């Protein structure tokens, strides 16, 4: 099975984006046979597509191509000073979920 990361050929991604067929990545020479034969995850394919999509804002590793707005930095510092540095429950904050539902009803009609 060819992949878009390790294989010597560029594999074409199925969908056409803004009228142009996008190649997933620049081909890399495999340095070992085992990894080249292993299937890549769907996430890897999405990241590969993002690499060649103009204007794409990549957040998968927390390194966007723009600076964090000042008000967000200040809010993060305030929360850290208050000791609010824990992860939320997997479901997220109830207050945020309620606000999202309200926005979706009001703006999106769903």
C-alpha positions, 0 to 999 in steps of 0.5 A, a space after each residue: 500500500 502506498 502512502 503519501 509520506 514514505 512512498 517514492 511516488 506522490 499520491 493524489 488526494 481524491 477531492 479537488 480543492 478550489 479547482 486544483 487537485 492537491 498532491 498530499 506531500 513531496 515524496 520521501 525516500 523510505 529509510 526502512 521497509 517496515 514503516 513504509 508498509 504500515 498504513 498512515 492514520 487519517 489524521 496524517 492524511 489531513 495534515 498532509 493536505 493542510 501542508 499544501 493548501 494555501 491559507 490553511 490555518 494549522 492548529 494540529 500541534 498548537 503552532 498557528 501561523 499568527 500570534 495569540 491575541 493579547 486579550 487571550 494571553 492576558 486571560 490565560 495569565 489570569 487563570 494561571 495566577 488563580 491556579 485554574 490550570 487543570 484540564 476540563 472534563 472530556 465533555 467540556 465546560 457546561 457553560 461553554 456548551 450552553 453558549 454554543 447551543 445558544 449561538 447555533 440556535 440564534 445564528 445557524 438556526 439549528 
